Amino acid sequence: MIHDKASAFKLIVFNIEKPVNVGILLRTAYAMGCHEVLIVGKRRFKVTGASHTHRVQKWQHFYRMEEAAAYCKEQGFRIVGVEIGGPWLHETAFTENVAFVLGNEGRGLSDAQSFCETLVTIPQWGGVPSMNVAMAGAIVMYEFQKQQNIPCLETSGQKFYDDHYPMGDVFELD
């Protein structure tokens, strides 16, 4: 749900190869109130881990990053790459509509970086070169929504209520 006074976000998934990452990103995008997921690259992909959210999360496919970037800019979304080298994520204010770009598991943003207006970096405290793309996406989406101060869905015990979820009105947390 998009709130009138809040900014919206899209997620651009650029050349992600592992089906579980695409599925988890779709599922997390839906949970975080993503306006739309744009999958860029190969047309055939699986949605392992999506838990049926690919049926309700708005998404579409683009073969090239240039097309996805133009689409987002036409709708007034600023394109922000998630990559090491930009300012810290938590020190970046998101006061406008943003399309976050997440890159390939091995090559990162590579060519897609040239379409980004800016980058943000997720700080790390451990010595691995980078983190899993699905986890990075979850962190970025959470930070964006945290800054918007939008109330989340109502809960009752261990359940979230969502009228649009395909498995019924109520679903269990995994």
N, CA, C and O of each residue as an XYZ file, in Angstrom:
696
protein
N       0.841     -1.170      0.000
C       0.000      0.000      0.000
C       0.893      1.243      0.000
O       1.819      1.340      0.806
N       0.621      2.186     -0.895
C       1.367      3.435     -0.974
C       0.588      4.499     -0.222
O      -0.607      4.669     -0.461
N       1.230      5.211      0.670
C       0.592      6.272      1.439
C       0.847      7.608      0.762
O       1.929      7.841      0.222
N      -0.151      8.487      0.790
C      -0.079      9.761      0.080
C       1.126     10.617      0.449
O       1.728     11.236     -0.428
N       1.485     10.665      1.710
C       2.550     11.563      2.153
C       3.924     10.913      2.153
O       4.922     11.581      2.426
N       3.991      9.649      1.856
C       5.265      8.932      1.894
C       5.825      8.771      0.491
O       5.094      8.831     -0.498
N       7.098      8.572      0.423
C       7.742      8.238     -0.837
C       7.566      6.748     -1.094
O       7.385      5.961     -0.165
N       7.621      6.376     -2.352
C       7.490      4.968     -2.744
C       8.845      4.459     -3.210
O       9.736      5.245     -3.533
N       8.995      3.130     -3.241
C      10.221      2.573     -3.798
C       9.915      1.410     -4.726
O       8.935      0.684     -4.560
N      10.789      1.264     -5.703
C      10.800      0.120     -6.602
C      12.104     -0.616     -6.365
O      13.043     -0.067     -5.789
N      12.155     -1.841     -6.804
C      13.368     -2.641     -6.694
C      13.731     -3.125     -8.090
O      12.924     -3.777     -8.753
N      14.937     -2.812     -8.536
C      15.433     -3.294     -9.818
C      16.428     -4.408     -9.526
O      17.453     -4.188     -8.880
N      16.116     -5.593    -10.004
C      16.936     -6.781     -9.771
C      17.684     -7.049    -11.071
O      17.095     -7.506    -12.051
N      18.996     -6.762    -11.075
C      19.796     -6.788    -12.289
C      20.615     -8.068    -12.420
O      21.563     -8.281    -11.664
N      20.253     -8.912    -13.370
C      20.996    -10.126    -13.706
C      21.253    -11.066    -12.528
O      22.330    -11.652    -12.422
N      20.282    -11.206    -11.662
C      20.398    -12.139    -10.548
C      20.280    -13.558    -11.107
O      19.382    -13.834    -11.903
N      21.168    -14.450    -10.702
C      21.218    -15.794    -11.270
C      20.559    -16.866    -10.413
O      19.966    -17.799    -10.956
N      20.644    -16.763     -9.109
C      20.153    -17.832     -8.246
C      18.651    -17.674     -7.996
O      18.206    -16.637     -7.504
N      17.867    -18.712     -8.340
C      16.410    -18.626     -8.197
C      15.967    -18.251     -6.783
O      15.007    -17.500     -6.611
N      16.648    -18.760     -5.795
C      16.244    -18.462     -4.424
C      16.405    -16.975     -4.117
O      15.622    -16.428     -3.341
N      17.389    -16.315     -4.697
C      17.554    -14.873     -4.461
C      16.417    -14.077     -5.086
O      15.907    -13.139     -4.475
N      16.017    -14.447     -6.305
C      14.891    -13.762     -6.949
C      13.626    -13.960     -6.120
O      12.888    -13.007     -5.870
N      13.378    -15.192     -5.696
C      12.190    -15.485     -4.897
C      12.171    -14.751     -3.572
O      11.149    -14.184     -3.185
N      13.290    -14.761     -2.879
C      13.357    -14.072     -1.582
C      13.186    -12.573     -1.763
O      12.534    -11.922     -0.947
N      13.763    -12.018     -2.822
C      13.603    -10.585     -3.076
C      12.144    -10.239     -3.369
O      11.654     -9.212     -2.899
N      11.444    -11.069     -4.131
C      10.019    -10.819     -4.384
C       9.207    -10.884     -3.088
O       8.344    -10.043     -2.833
N       9.501    -11.888     -2.289
C       8.776    -12.057     -1.024
C       9.048    -10.892     -0.069
O       8.128    -10.364      0.556
N      10.300    -10.505      0.034
C      10.657     -9.397      0.925
C      10.109     -8.086      0.398
O       9.643     -7.254      1.176
N      10.157     -7.887     -0.921
C       9.614     -6.665     -1.512
C       8.133     -6.521     -1.165
O       7.672     -5.431     -0.825
N       7.398     -7.617     -1.254
C       5.980     -7.570     -0.912
C       5.786     -7.240      0.564
O       4.938     -6.423      0.923
N       6.576     -7.879      1.408
C       6.474     -7.626      2.855
C       6.831     -6.193      3.219
O       6.304     -5.652      4.192
N       7.721     -5.570      2.449
C       8.183     -4.214      2.740
C       7.394     -3.133      2.005
O       7.741     -1.955      2.086
N       6.339     -3.519      1.289
C       5.491     -2.522      0.636
C       6.075     -1.940     -0.641
O       5.827     -0.778     -0.964
N       6.844     -2.731     -1.365
C       7.458     -2.280     -2.607
C       6.394     -1.964     -3.660
O       5.447     -2.727     -3.848
N       6.561     -0.846     -4.334
C       5.632     -0.433     -5.375
C       5.670     -1.383     -6.569
O       4.631     -1.722     -7.136
N       6.896     -1.817     -6.952
C       7.047     -2.704     -8.105
C       8.461     -3.265     -8.130
O       9.412     -2.580     -7.752
N       8.601     -4.505     -8.573
C       9.908     -5.129     -8.766
C      10.143     -5.247    -10.268
O       9.293     -5.751    -11.002
N      11.302     -4.778    -10.714
C      11.688     -4.874    -12.115
C      12.823     -5.879    -12.212
O      13.890     -5.677    -11.633
N      12.593     -6.954    -12.939
C      13.604     -7.993    -13.102
C      14.272     -7.763    -14.450
O      13.626     -7.830    -15.495
N      15.570     -7.491    -14.415
C      16.323     -7.157    -15.621
C      17.268     -8.301    -15.964
O      17.979     -8.808    -15.097
N      17.271     -8.705    -17.235
C      18.178     -9.755    -17.691
C      17.417    -10.888    -18.334
O      16.456    -10.673    -19.073
N      17.856    -12.092    -18.048
C      17.252    -13.258    -18.683
C      15.764    -13.351    -18.376
O      15.306    -12.963    -17.301
N      15.040    -13.864    -19.325
C      13.589    -13.931    -19.210
C      13.123    -15.103    -18.358
O      12.124    -14.995    -17.647
N      13.831    -16.211    -18.424
C      13.413    -17.393    -17.682
C      14.063    -17.379    -16.296
O      15.283    -17.278    -16.170
N      13.248    -17.480    -15.290
C      13.763    -17.537    -13.932
C      12.737    -18.237    -13.058
O      11.554    -18.288    -13.393
N      13.188    -18.763    -11.959
C      12.302    -19.409    -10.996
C      12.078    -18.443     -9.841
O      12.830    -17.486     -9.653
N      11.052    -18.708     -9.092
C      10.763    -17.862     -7.937
C      10.810    -18.676     -6.647
O       9.972    -18.503     -5.762
N      11.785    -19.549     -6.551
C      11.988    -20.344     -5.345
C      12.078    -19.415     -4.139
O      12.840    -18.449     -4.156
N      11.323    -19.695     -3.118
C      11.372    -18.888     -1.902
C      10.392    -17.732     -1.879
O      10.329    -17.015     -0.881
N       9.617    -17.519     -2.947
C       8.692    -16.382     -3.009
C       7.447    -16.589     -2.156
O       6.744    -15.626     -1.849
N       7.169    -17.816     -1.773
C       5.998    -18.152     -0.957
C       4.714    -17.558     -1.556
O       3.884    -16.995     -0.842
N       4.572    -17.694     -2.866
C       3.401    -17.257     -3.628
C       3.263    -15.743     -3.769
O       2.291    -15.283     -4.367
N       4.185    -14.963     -3.248
C       4.051    -13.509     -3.359
C       4.241    -13.019     -4.788
O       3.849    -11.896     -5.105
N       4.835    -13.836     -5.662
C       4.958    -13.436     -7.061
C       3.589    -13.305     -7.727
O       3.480    -12.743     -8.817
N       2.564    -13.813     -7.086
C       1.196    -13.684     -7.603
C       0.554    -12.349     -7.220
O      -0.403    -11.920     -7.863
N       1.062    -11.699     -6.194
C       0.443    -10.450     -5.728
C       1.384     -9.251     -5.798
O       0.917     -8.119     -5.931
N       2.676     -9.465     -5.714
C       3.637     -8.363     -5.827
C       3.682     -7.919     -7.285
O       3.901     -8.739     -8.176
N       3.478     -6.639     -7.533
C       3.563     -6.125     -8.900
C       5.011     -6.252     -9.371
O       5.935     -5.833     -8.674
N       5.203     -6.837    -10.567
C       6.544     -6.986    -11.109
C       6.463     -7.050    -12.633
O       5.413     -7.346    -13.204
N       7.577     -6.771    -13.266
C       7.677     -6.943    -14.709
C       9.127     -7.181    -15.110
O      10.053     -6.961    -14.328
N       9.298     -7.628    -16.332
C      10.618     -7.994    -16.833
C      11.093     -6.989    -17.881
O      10.306     -6.498    -18.691
N      12.394     -6.691    -17.851
C      13.067     -5.897    -18.878
C      14.316     -6.666    -19.301
O      14.999     -7.250    -18.460
N      14.610     -6.668    -20.575
C      15.822     -7.335    -21.035
C      17.065     -6.513    -20.726
O      18.131     -7.071    -20.465
N      16.932     -5.189    -20.755
C      18.119     -4.327    -20.581
C      17.896     -3.301    -19.478
O      16.781     -2.826    -19.265
N      18.966     -2.974    -18.789
C      18.914     -1.997    -17.712
C      18.487     -0.629    -18.228
O      17.797      0.111    -17.527
N      18.886     -0.295    -19.427
C      18.525      0.996    -20.028
C      17.003      1.180    -20.070
O      16.493      2.266    -19.795
N      16.292      0.110    -20.416
C      14.830      0.156    -20.483
C      14.213      0.328    -19.089
O      13.289      1.120    -18.904
N      14.728     -0.415    -18.124
C      14.210     -0.326    -16.753
C      14.476      1.058    -16.165
O      13.615      1.627    -15.495
N      15.667      1.596    -16.417
C      16.017      2.926    -15.896
C      15.113      4.002    -16.503
O      14.628      4.880    -15.790
N      14.890      3.935    -17.799
C      14.029      4.922    -18.464
C      12.605      4.842    -17.910
O      11.972      5.869    -17.665
N      12.110      3.633    -17.714
C      10.779      3.408    -17.156
C      10.654      4.068    -15.777
O       9.668      4.749    -15.495
N      11.650      3.861    -14.931
C      11.619      4.433    -13.581
C      11.702      5.959    -13.609
O      10.970      6.641    -12.892
N      12.580      6.476    -14.426
C      12.738      7.944    -14.504
C      11.471      8.609    -15.020
O      11.101      9.684    -14.548
N      10.804      7.982    -15.982
C       9.537      8.523    -16.503
C       8.492      8.653    -15.401
O       7.636      9.535    -15.449
N       8.568      7.774    -14.418
C       7.614      7.789    -13.313
C       8.097      8.598    -12.120
O       7.438      8.618    -11.080
N       9.238      9.264    -12.254
C       9.740     10.120    -11.193
C      10.502      9.417    -10.087
O      10.547      9.907     -8.958
N      11.096      8.285    -10.391
C      11.885      7.543     -9.406
C      13.368      7.827     -9.615
O      13.873      7.743    -10.734
N      14.054      8.160     -8.539
C      15.508      8.345     -8.548
C      16.157      6.959     -8.481
O      15.730      6.118     -7.691
N      17.170      6.718     -9.293
C      17.790      5.399     -9.353
C      19.020      5.363     -8.455
O      19.973      6.116     -8.652
N      18.980      4.476     -7.467
C      20.020      4.366     -6.452
C      20.583      2.946     -6.470
O      19.864      1.984     -6.202
N      21.856      2.822     -6.781
C      22.515      1.526     -6.777
C      22.964      1.142     -5.385
O      23.396      1.992     -4.607
N      22.862     -0.132     -5.074
C      23.330     -0.655     -3.793
C      24.663     -1.341     -4.083
O      24.705     -2.439     -4.638
N      25.750     -0.671     -3.698
C      27.082     -1.145     -4.063
C      28.107     -0.508     -3.130
O      27.905      0.609     -2.655
N      29.174     -1.195     -2.873
C      30.254     -0.633     -2.062
C      30.858      0.541     -2.819
O      31.192      0.421     -3.997
N      30.996      1.669     -2.144
C      31.583      2.854     -2.767
C      30.748      4.114     -2.611
O      31.227      5.212     -2.893
N      29.514      3.969     -2.170
C      28.657      5.127     -1.964
C      28.608      5.500     -0.490
O      29.254      4.856      0.337
N      27.841      6.544     -0.153
C      27.673      6.901      1.260
C      26.945      5.792      2.007
O      26.277      4.959      1.394
N      27.074      5.782      3.327
C      26.406      4.779      4.145
C      24.898      4.873      3.975
O      24.329      5.963      3.928
N      24.270      3.723      3.884
C      22.823      3.638      3.728
C      22.096      4.408      4.825
O      21.208      5.209      4.531
N      22.454      4.178      6.068
C      21.742      4.784      7.192
C      21.981      6.287      7.317
O      21.288      6.955      8.084
N      22.934      6.822      6.588
C      23.192      8.269      6.591
C      22.591      8.955      5.363
O      22.797     10.151      5.158
N      21.857      8.211      4.557
C      21.238      8.737      3.349
C      19.752      8.925      3.597
O      19.054      7.983      3.971
N      19.270     10.145      3.389
C      17.849     10.434      3.577
C      17.089     10.128      2.289
O      17.457     10.590      1.209
N      16.035      9.351      2.421
C      15.197      9.008      1.274
C      13.900      9.809      1.381
O      12.958      9.407      2.065
N      13.872     10.941      0.697
C      12.726     11.851      0.775
C      11.962     11.919     -0.542
O      11.058     12.741     -0.699
N      12.322     11.063     -1.478
C      11.663     11.049     -2.783
C      11.464      9.600     -3.202
O      11.943      8.686     -2.531
N      10.768      9.389     -4.294
C      10.589      8.035     -4.821
C      11.935      7.499     -5.304
O      12.671      8.192     -6.006
N      12.247      6.266     -4.924
C      13.553      5.670     -5.220
C      13.373      4.301     -5.867
O      12.501      3.524     -5.477
N      14.216      4.021     -6.865
C      14.321      2.676     -7.436
C      15.697      2.151     -7.060
O      16.705      2.625     -7.585
N      15.752      1.178     -6.158
C      17.017      0.587     -5.723
C      17.442     -0.477     -6.725
O      16.631     -1.308     -7.135
N      18.714     -0.454     -7.121
C      19.250     -1.437     -8.054
C      20.151     -2.396     -7.291
O      21.108     -1.979     -6.639
N      19.836     -3.684     -7.379
C      20.647     -4.741     -6.786
C      21.291     -5.532     -7.911
O      20.617     -5.907     -8.871
N      22.582     -5.789     -7.803
C      23.315     -6.428     -8.890
C      23.528     -7.917     -8.719
O      23.139     -8.523     -7.720
N      24.154     -8.474     -9.720
C      24.465     -9.891     -9.813
C      25.282    -10.363     -8.613
O      26.086     -9.615     -8.057
N      25.059    -11.621     -8.226
C      25.725    -12.185     -7.059
C      27.256    -12.136     -7.147
O      27.913    -11.975     -6.118
N      27.823    -12.264     -8.305
C      29.283    -12.273     -8.434
C      29.864    -10.975     -8.965
O      30.917    -10.530     -8.509
N      29.183    -10.366     -9.924
C      29.709     -9.172    -10.595
C      29.143     -7.866    -10.064
O      29.585     -6.796    -10.483
N      28.188     -7.923     -9.164
C      27.599     -6.705     -8.629
C      26.812     -5.957     -9.696
O      26.186     -6.564    -10.565
N      26.851     -4.641     -9.619
C      26.098     -3.829    -10.565
C      26.720     -3.799    -11.952
O      26.007     -3.654    -12.944
N      28.037     -3.934    -12.037
C      28.776     -3.883    -13.304
C      28.228     -2.779    -14.197
O      28.235     -1.616    -13.794
N      27.754     -3.102    -15.391
C      27.291     -2.093    -16.350
C      26.084     -1.295    -15.866
O      25.885     -0.164    -16.308
N      25.294     -1.844    -14.991
C      24.101     -1.146    -14.498
C      24.456      0.082    -13.680
O      23.636      0.989    -13.536
N      25.664      0.123    -13.145
C      26.059      1.244    -12.295
C      26.000      2.575    -13.055
O      25.744      3.615    -12.448
N      26.231      2.558    -14.357
C      26.210      3.804    -15.129
C      24.809      4.423    -15.199
O      24.676      5.600    -15.532
N      23.765      3.648    -14.890
C      22.396      4.170    -14.899
C      21.963      4.695    -13.534
O      20.873      5.251    -13.400
N      22.802      4.522    -12.531
C      22.473      4.952    -11.171
C      22.855      6.414    -10.972
O      23.933      6.853    -11.374
N      21.961      7.144    -10.353
C      22.233      8.550    -10.047
C      23.160      8.673     -8.850
O      23.914      9.637     -8.725
N      23.091      7.686     -7.980
C      23.968      7.650     -6.811
C      24.051      6.203     -6.329
O      23.303      5.340     -6.788
N      24.961      5.955     -5.408
C      25.105      4.644     -4.779
C      24.886      4.781     -3.285
O      25.048      5.865     -2.726
N      24.523      3.702     -2.645
C      24.531      3.613     -1.188
C      25.252      2.335     -0.809
O      25.198      1.337     -1.529
N      25.921      2.376      0.322
C      26.684      1.238      0.820
C      26.112      0.789      2.151
O      25.845      1.607      3.031
N      25.926     -0.501      2.293
C      25.508     -1.073      3.574
C      26.777     -1.344      4.371
O      27.629     -2.113      3.924
N      26.921     -0.729      5.543
C      28.131     -0.975      6.324
C      28.191     -2.418      6.818
O      27.161     -3.050      7.055
N      29.390     -2.918      6.966
C      29.612     -4.276      7.484
C      30.641     -4.227      8.606
O      31.510     -3.356      8.640
N      30.523     -5.170      9.510
C      31.458     -5.257     10.629
C      32.273     -6.537     10.570
O      33.090     -6.791     11.455
N      32.065     -7.336      9.550
C      32.820     -8.575      9.368
C      33.637     -8.496      8.097
O      33.432     -7.600      7.278
N      34.548     -9.411      7.927
C      35.521     -9.323      6.859
C      35.167     -9.977      5.536
O      36.059    -10.183      4.713
N      33.892    -10.316      5.291
C      33.548    -10.869      3.985
C      33.501     -9.745      2.958
O      33.165     -8.614      3.306
N      33.833    -10.033      1.693
C      33.869     -8.971      0.677
C      32.515     -8.283      0.456
O      32.470     -7.083      0.188
N      31.434     -9.024      0.566
C      30.097     -8.459      0.382
C      29.093     -9.406      1.014
O      29.464    -10.456      1.540
N      27.819     -9.032      0.961
C      26.788     -9.901      1.534
C      25.862    -10.418      0.440
O      25.897     -9.926     -0.688
N      25.048    -11.391      0.764
C      24.092    -11.970     -0.168
C      23.146    -10.887     -0.686
O      22.711    -10.024      0.076
N      22.827    -10.934     -1.981
C      22.010     -9.904     -2.617
C      20.604     -9.835     -2.013
O      20.052     -8.743     -1.877
N      20.024    -10.964     -1.654
C      18.692    -10.943     -1.055
C      18.725    -10.284      0.327
O      17.803     -9.557      0.696
N      19.778    -10.540      1.077
C      19.905     -9.908      2.390
C      20.159     -8.406      2.250
O      19.602     -7.604      2.999
N      20.997     -8.036      1.294
C      21.257     -6.611      1.046
C      19.960     -5.906      0.658
O      19.682     -4.801      1.123
N      19.174     -6.551     -0.194
C      17.891     -5.968     -0.587
C      16.967     -5.776      0.595
O      16.305     -4.744      0.704
N      16.913     -6.758      1.481
C      16.056     -6.654      2.664
C      16.479     -5.486      3.547
O      15.632     -4.752      4.056
N      17.767     -5.316      3.728
C      18.265     -4.220      4.573
C      17.906     -2.873      3.964
O      17.445     -1.975      4.669
N      18.113     -2.727      2.665
C      17.819     -1.461      1.987
C      16.327     -1.139      2.047
O      15.944     -0.006      2.337
N      15.486     -2.138      1.774
C      14.044     -1.907      1.810
C      13.572     -1.543      3.212
O      12.723     -0.667      3.380
N      14.121     -2.212      4.208
C      13.746     -1.904      5.588
C      14.146     -0.478      5.951
O      13.352      0.255      6.541
N      15.355     -0.082      5.610
C      15.808      1.278      5.918
C      14.924      2.324      5.245
O      14.572      3.333      5.856
N      14.568      2.080      3.992
C      13.693      3.012      3.287
C      12.363      3.153      4.026
O      11.928      4.269      4.310
N      11.720      2.040      4.335
C      10.415      2.089      4.995
C      10.514      2.667      6.402
O       9.606      3.364      6.853
N      11.598      2.386      7.085
C      11.789      2.944      8.431
C      11.769      4.475      8.363
O      11.178      5.130      9.221
N      12.410      5.031      7.352
C      12.452      6.482      7.211
C      11.093      7.084      6.848
O      10.853      8.262      7.115
N      10.214      6.302      6.251
C       8.906      6.824      5.828
C       7.909      6.924      6.983
O       6.900      7.620      6.865
N       8.175      6.244      8.087
C       7.284      6.255      9.258
C       5.855      5.821      8.926
O       4.893      6.398      9.434
N       5.720      4.810      8.080
C       4.409      4.280      7.716
C       4.088      3.130      8.664
O       4.929      2.254      8.868
N       2.898      3.114      9.242
C       2.556      1.986     10.107
C       2.526      0.684      9.304
O       2.094      0.666      8.152
N       2.982     -0.387      9.916
C       2.965     -1.682      9.234
C       1.595     -2.337      9.407
O       0.721     -1.802     10.089
N       1.421     -3.497      8.782
C       0.172     -4.238      8.899
C      -0.121     -4.592     10.351
O       0.784     -4.689     11.180
N      -1.386     -4.780     10.636
C      -1.777     -5.206     11.975
C      -1.401     -6.666     12.177
O      -1.380     -7.462     11.238
N      -1.109     -6.993     13.421
C      -0.776     -8.369     13.756
C      -1.705     -8.863     14.851
O      -2.306     -8.083     15.590
N      -1.800    -10.156     14.930
C      -2.503    -10.815     16.017
C      -1.669    -12.030     16.370
O      -1.656    -13.011     15.627
N      -0.982    -11.977     17.481
C      -0.086    -13.064     17.843
C       1.054    -13.145     16.847
O       1.786    -12.175     16.651
N       1.203    -14.290     16.226
C       2.282    -14.509     15.270
C       1.823    -14.381     13.824
O       2.430    -14.986     12.940
N       0.769    -13.611     13.556
C       0.227    -13.535     12.210
C       0.067    -12.096     11.740
O      -0.257    -11.202     12.521
N       0.303    -11.890     10.432
C       0.027    -10.622      9.770
C      -1.217    -10.793      8.928
O      -1.433    -11.856      8.346
N      -2.031     -9.768      8.857
C      -3.262     -9.818      8.073
C      -3.070     -9.035      6.787
O      -2.656     -7.876      6.814
N      -3.376     -9.677      5.647
C      -3.231     -9.053      4.344
C      -4.317     -9.614      3.434
O      -4.295    -10.803      3.116
N      -5.256     -8.790      3.014
C      -6.372     -9.233      2.174
C      -5.942     -9.698      0.789
O      -6.707    -10.387      0.114
N      -4.744     -9.342      0.350
C      -4.305     -9.657     -0.999
C      -3.466    -10.931     -1.091
O      -3.212    -11.422     -2.191
N      -3.043    -11.460      0.027
C      -2.171    -12.627     -0.001
C      -2.921    -13.829     -0.550
O      -4.044    -14.085     -0.116
N      -2.340    -14.590     -1.500
C      -3.075    -15.637     -2.209
C      -3.438    -16.870     -1.389
O      -4.270    -17.662     -1.832
N      -2.864    -17.059     -0.243
C      -3.147    -18.261      0.529
C      -4.290    -18.041      1.515
O      -4.527    -18.892      2.373
N      -4.997    -16.932      1.414
C      -6.097    -16.626      2.316
C      -5.835    -15.299      2.997
O      -4.886    -14.590      2.663
N      -6.669    -14.979      3.935
C      -6.553    -13.686      4.600
C      -5.453    -13.640      5.642
O      -4.994    -12.559      6.012
N      -5.025    -14.797      6.119
C      -4.031    -14.844      7.180
C      -2.903    -15.789      6.770
O      -3.147    -16.839      6.176
N      -1.679    -15.409      7.089
C      -0.593    -16.346      6.838
C       0.372    -16.326      8.000
O       0.556    -15.307      8.666
N       0.977    -17.461      8.225
C       1.916    -17.635      9.334
C       3.272    -17.055      8.986
O       3.688    -17.080      7.828
N       3.955    -16.538      9.983
C       5.333    -16.135      9.787
C       6.201    -17.374      9.633
O       5.983    -18.364     10.332
N       7.175    -17.343      8.740
C       8.084    -18.476      8.578
C       9.203    -18.402      9.595
O      10.074    -19.271      9.620
